[in-house]
């Protein structure tokens, strides 16, 4: 389904859109058109090929004046890009809502962005974006992101018209230490952290990564306090610390393997929160790292049914 050049009101609802060709878009909004009042709802998208369910590009949402672009109630299975929102320009007043969708089995593909929702080139202006009440999960063994927001060229203060709320990020983990549920990849502190609320993060390799955004300790504290996290692992400069002021980077991990992979300097601590970690193949990559339970060994269990070593120490002066 392609919307190309010109004013468009469009509803796509209650369809099964299956077997999308590889590296193709199931629905495509492109080429400087003025897209008005679009609703894509209650559809099922599925394919064995790498595909994008909903794509915009080339200012397709520019020049809209208070119109709505809604992606709601869909099941999007096996996509490498569930929704790709590109070039949301400053002359647009469109209201975008991505809500109540299931982004299942997100897959990786070398030519695509590998995310449930990917937002790129969001410029300062009237675009209002809400990502709410969605479910994000990765396909087995796939290094992907749940939500990835990059290149948000917004002036100070941070954009308060982007909201990420009440989503469930679960199983965004390739089982080798990679996969990020929420990636704030912009180079500036330009998203209002206070608008990221009431999300649930569980069993992800990396719950969030905000290392590129210039966020301060207060921002990261707000992010942690306003959302719910399952098992958590901190890479820190202080033993058994969960204080964000001690974090090596603005990241919060859900697996020991992912945290260990990001411990890139000696004398850092992989501080493991209480819980049961079903992991194997944890490999140390840096000498002098200490892996320690925050609340003591009786509160932390590592278990696995896999036919593999749980921990492979390959460096000197590693303390467990």
C-alpha positions in Angstrom: 0.0 0.0 0.0 1.7 3.2 -1.2 0.6 6.8 -0.5 2.7 9.0 -2.8 2.3 12.8 -3.6 -0.8 14.6 -2.7 -3.4 15.1 0.0 -4.4 11.7 1.5 -7.0 10.5 4.0 -6.6 6.8 4.4 -7.8 4.0 6.7 -6.2 0.5 6.7 -8.0 -1.7 9.2 -8.8 -5.3 9.9 -6.6 -6.8 7.2 -4.1 -9.7 7.1 -1.0 -8.4 5.3 1.2 -11.5 4.9 4.3 -12.7 3.1 5.6 -9.2 2.5 8.6 -9.4 0.1 12.1 -9.1 1.6 13.3 -5.6 2.4 10.0 -4.1 1.3 7.4 -1.9 3.0 3.9 -3.2 3.7 2.6 0.3 3.9 4.6 3.2 2.6 4.1 7.0 2.9 6.7 8.8 0.7 7.8 11.7 -1.5 6.7 15.0 -0.1 3.0 14.3 0.0 0.7 15.9 2.6 -0.6 12.9 4.6 -3.7 13.7 6.6 -5.7 11.6 9.0 -4.2 8.2 8.5 -5.4 5.3 10.5 -3.6 1.9 10.4 -5.4 -0.3 12.9 -6.2 -3.8 14.0 -4.2 -5.4 11.2 -2.0 -8.5 11.3 1.4 -8.1 9.5 3.5 -11.2 9.1 6.2 -12.5 6.8 9.2 -14.9 6.8 11.1 -12.1 5.0 12.7 -9.0 6.5 10.3 -6.2 6.0 8.9 -2.9 7.3 5.2 -2.7 8.3 4.8 1.1 8.3 7.3 3.4 6.7 7.4 7.2 6.1 10.1 9.1 4.3 11.0 12.3 2.3 8.8 14.7 4.4 5.7 12.6 3.8 4.2 13.9 7.1 5.3 17.5 6.4 2.8 20.4 6.1 0.0 18.6 7.9 -1.9 20.9 10.2 -3.2 19.2 13.2 -4.0 15.9 11.4 -3.6 12.5 12.9 -1.3 9.6 11.9 -2.4 6.6 14.0 -0.9 3.1 14.2 -3.0 1.2 16.7 -4.0 -2.3 17.7 -1.9 -4.1 15.1 0.1 -7.3 15.5 3.4 -6.9 13.7 5.3 -10.1 13.6 8.8 -10.7 12.3 9.5 -7.2 11.0 13.0 -5.7 11.1 11.2 -2.3 11.2 7.8 -2.3 12.7 7.2 1.5 12.3 9.9 3.7 10.7 9.2 7.4 11.1 11.7 9.4 9.1 12.0 13.1 8.5 9.4 14.5 10.8 9.9 18.1 9.8 9.3 21.4 11.6 6.6 22.6 9.3 4.3 19.8 10.3 1.7 19.8 13.1 0.7 16.2 12.7 -0.2 14.2 15.8 1.3 10.7 15.7 0.1 7.9 18.0 1.6 4.5 18.0 -0.4 2.6 20.6 -1.6 -0.8 21.7 0.4 -2.7 19.1 2.3 -5.9 19.5 5.8 -5.8 17.9 6.7 -9.5 18.1 9.8 -11.4 17.0 11.6 -8.2 15.8 14.4 -9.4 13.5 17.8 -8.0 12.4 18.6 -7.2 8.8 21.7 -5.6 7.5 19.8 -3.1 5.3 17.3 -1.9 7.9 17.1 -0.4 11.4 16.2 -3.5 13.4 13.7 -1.9 15.8 10.1 -2.1 16.7 9.8 1.7 16.3 12.5 3.7 14.7 12.4 7.6 14.8 14.9 9.5 12.7 15.3 13.2 11.8 12.7 14.7 14.2 13.1 18.4 14.0 12.0 21.1 16.4 8.4 22.0 15.7 4.8 20.9 16.1 5.0 17.2 15.6 3.5 15.4 18.6 4.6 11.8 19.1 3.2 9.3 21.6 4.4 5.7 21.8 2.1 4.0 24.4 0.8 0.6 25.5 2.7 -1.4 23.0 4.5 -4.8 23.5 8.1 -5.2 22.2 10.0 -8.5 22.0 12.8 -9.8 19.8 13.1 -13.0 17.8 15.4 -15.6 19.2 19.0 -14.7 18.7 18.4 -11.3 17.1 20.3 -8.2 18.1 17.6 -5.5 17.8 16.1 -2.5 19.6 12.5 -2.1 20.9 12.4 1.7 20.4 15.3 3.6 18.8 15.1 7.4 18.6 18.0 9.2 16.9 18.8 12.6 15.3 16.3 14.7 17.3 17.5 18.1 16.3 15.6 20.1 19.0 16.7 23.3 20.6 16.7 23.8 24.4 14.7 23.0 26.4 14.3 19.3 25.6 11.3 18.3 23.4 8.3 17.7 25.6 6.0 16.6 22.8 7.6 13.1 22.6 6.0 10.6 25.1 7.0 7.0 25.7 4.6 5.5 28.3 3.1 2.3 29.6 4.9 0.0 27.1 6.2 -3.5 27.9 9.7 -4.3 26.7 10.3 -8.0 27.3 12.9 -10.4 25.9 14.8 -7.9 23.7 17.9 -10.0 24.0 19.9 -12.0 21.4 21.2 -14.3 24.2 24.7 -13.2 23.5 24.7 -9.9 25.4 23.1 -7.6 22.8 19.7 -6.0 22.3 18.4 -2.7 23.7 14.8 -2.2 24.7 15.0 1.7 24.6 17.8 3.4 22.8 18.0 7.1 23.1 20.6 7.6 20.4 20.4 11.3 19.7 23.6 13.3 20.3 21.9 15.9 22.5 19.9 16.1 25.7 16.8 16.7 23.7 14.0 14.3 24.9 12.2 15.2 28.1 13.0 12.2 30.3 10.0 13.1 32.5 7.8 11.9 29.5 9.2 8.4 29.6 6.9 6.9 32.3 5.3 3.7 33.5 7.1 1.4 31.1 7.9 -2.2 32.1 11.4 -3.6 31.3 11.9 -7.3 31.8 14.5 -9.9 30.6 16.2 -7.5 28.1 20.0 -7.6 27.5 20.0 -3.8 27.9 17.0 -2.1 29.4 18.0 1.3 28.2 21.0 3.1 26.6 21.2 6.9 26.9 24.9 7.2 26.6 24.7 9.5 23.5 22.3 12.0 24.8 24.2 14.0 27.3 21.8 13.2 30.1 22.8 14.0 33.7 22.4 11.9 36.9 19.1 13.6 37.6 17.7 12.5 34.2 18.8 8.9 34.7 17.4 8.8 38.3 14.1 10.1 36.9 14.1 7.4 34.2 14.8 4.6 36.7 12.2 5.9 39.3 9.4 6.5 36.8 9.5 3.0 35.2 9.5 -0.6 36.3 12.5 -2.9 35.9 13.0 -6.6 36.4 16.5 -8.0 37.0 19.0 -5.2 36.7 22.8 -5.1 36.4 24.9 -1.9 36.8 28.3 -1.3 35.4 29.8 1.0 38.0 33.0 2.5 39.4 32.0 1.5 43.0 31.5 -2.0 44.3 27.8 -3.0 45.1 26.6 0.4 44.1 23.3 1.1 42.3 23.8 4.9 42.6 23.5 6.4 39.1 26.4 8.8 40.0 28.6 5.8 40.0 27.5 4.4 36.6 30.2 3.9 34.1 27.8 5.0 31.4 24.1 5.9 31.2 23.0 2.3 30.6 21.0 -0.2 32.6 21.4 -3.9 31.8 19.1 -6.8 32.3 21.7 -9.6 31.9 25.1 -10.2 33.4 26.5 -11.0 29.9 25.4 -7.7 28.5 26.8 -5.8 31.4 30.1 -7.7 31.3 30.4 -6.9 27.6 30.2 -3.2 28.4 32.7 -3.3 31.2 35.5 -2.0 29.1 38.0 -0.8 31.8 39.9 -2.5 34.6 38.7 -1.8 38.1 35.1 -1.6 37.1 32.3 -3.5 38.9 29.5 -5.5 37.3 27.0 -5.0 40.2 24.3 -7.7 39.9 20.9 -6.9 41.4 18.9 -9.5 43.3 17.1 -12.1 41.2 17.5 -15.3 39.2 19.5 -15.0 36.0 19.0 -17.7 33.4 22.2 -17.3 31.5 25.1 -19.3 30.0 28.2 -18.3 28.0 29.0 -15.3 30.1 32.5 -14.4 28.9 34.8 -11.9 30.6 36.3 -9.4 28.1 38.4 -7.1 30.4 41.1 -7.8 33.0 40.5 -6.5 36.5 36.7 -6.6 36.4 34.8 -7.6 39.5 31.3 -9.3 39.2 29.5 -9.0 42.5 26.0 -9.3 43.9 24.6 -6.1 45.2 22.6 -7.8 48.0 24.8 -10.9 48.6 25.0 -14.3 47.1 21.9 -15.6 48.9 19.8 -13.0 46.9 21.4 -13.7 43.5 21.2 -16.9 41.5 22.7 -17.8 38.1 21.2 -20.9 36.5 21.0 -22.4 33.1 19.6 -25.5 31.3 21.9 -24.9 28.4 24.7 -27.4 27.7 27.3 -24.8 28.1 29.6 -23.2 30.7 27.8 -20.4 32.6 31.0 -18.3 33.1 34.1 -18.3 31.0 36.9 -16.3 32.6 39.4 -15.3 29.8 41.3 -12.5 31.5 43.5 -11.9 34.4 42.5 -10.5 37.8 38.8 -11.1 37.4 37.0 -11.4 40.7 33.6 -13.2 41.0 
